[in-house]
Amino acid sequence: MTVFHKIAKGEIPCNKVYEDEFTLAFHDINPKAPIHILVIPKLFATDLQDVDDNTLAHMHKAVKEVARLTGLDKNGYRLISNVGKDGGQEVPYIHFHILGGKKLKWPHLTDEPDPHKSL
């Protein structure tokens, strides 16, 4: 059982931002931006390839509501879902990262050196 299973079941506390019948949104404990919130479904799915369309629709609704509640809908935010090991997924439980609160950089689209490339 993953940490997100336990959070979804209420066994582990979280800094909740939003909750409805189908989803839960909470602050990431290791934020990568001034605002970094995770959205998870209450029903388990491993990743985007595994989730049913109804659950995904509820997750998208939750993302929009979290953006509104935090003010991120005003200037924008980044929505990320890592899928699988090669995609950078660390917890095998579908979740969206909502990042914002400042202008976010995207190293793949800039002239800055890629820190992940080998020299």
Beta strands, then each sheet from edge to edge (+ up, - down):
strand 1: 16-19
strand 2: 23-27
strand 3: 35-41
strand 4: 77-80
strand 5: 96-100
sheet 1: 1+ 2- 3+ 5- 4+
end
